[in-house]
Amino acid sequence: MVAEKNLNPMGRSESVQEAYQRAIKRRTKKYGSPDEYIRQKILHWPPAEKDDDSVSDGNESSTSTPPSSPTGPINPLEITLKKNEFPYSVKPGIEHWLIWSRCPLTDEEWIRKYLEERLPGREYLFFFNPPELRSVPSIHHIQVFTKGKGEVLDEEDIAIKREKGGSRLFFG
């Protein structure tokens, strides 16, 4: 499906979809939108800045064009890998994760290196949902599916590994 760019058949199980819909209602009531809940509670980012009555469409940029991949050390508050709270239905043994980013990530080689550092010994596949299938349109994110026996390293694990002289994902 991914290789054929036919993502419409992908979806959540009925029970996960129902839980997702309940969560959307709660989060919209409390935070104004599911996007804002993710921004504040999952990613620990400050609330989105709104220009007057404008609505975020995920295409905001600062005065300069954001890079397609980071140009310095990764700040875990800018880019992070998180397990999907409401995963798509996949075969047993496959996990659904998300890369969340403050800026669009389009450099696929950089994304592969980012995932290889965090998913050592695991197989993975990543893709970008087309705009019409994005349920969180205001926050840039990438779908990641992984399987295997290797552990998934979080940002704290990566920092410890770097302190001990391990790998460092850094591009200049």
Buried (B, 14 or more C-beta within 10 A) or exposed (E): EEEEEEBEEBEBEEEBEEBBEEBBEEBBEEBEBBBBBBBBEBBEBEEBEEEEEEEBEBEBEEEEEBBBBBEEEBEBEBBBBBEBEBBBBEEEEBBBBBBBBBBBBBBBEBBEBBBBBBBBEBEBEBBBBEEEEBEBBBBBBBBBBBBBEEEBBBBEBBBEBBEEEEEEBEBE
